[in-house]
Amino acid sequence: MPTARHITLISEQSEFAEARAAEKAETARQCAIAARTVASHSRDAADCESLLAMLGLDALAGKMARTGSEL
């Protein structure tokens, strides 16, 4: 019986780790899209930099975002 419990716990931990990894990837994607949106609405580089800093977004993340036209 302890073996069955051990296998169940490993399976649950694996599922949890996969869910966390998927959530982390989705958050990174959303932040990248947000950074691109901020950049497209900024007046200049200084404005973009200050807005990104206020929002806690990374400018480099925006370069990694894939838009609908790139898919």
Steps between C-alpha positions, in 0.01 A plus 500: 500500500776760571624451142162595354489813716852596391410465131184708550694781669759508223224519240327785686828687541574457131158635402546795734844577355359487147217736596745745658724489194204564270385790719850648501523478121157662458593782739821563306303508173248747639775725639677496165183600318438773758853634449445515124169677550662759727780550249258552215314771692805682639602843373873424502760268651511685833121488530504128419773431752322684781163336424655153491677566830176623662322185389784269595539375144820398324576665166690194378201278567304699243746395232420136570122540461342343195220697350213360299673601176812302595313176569 
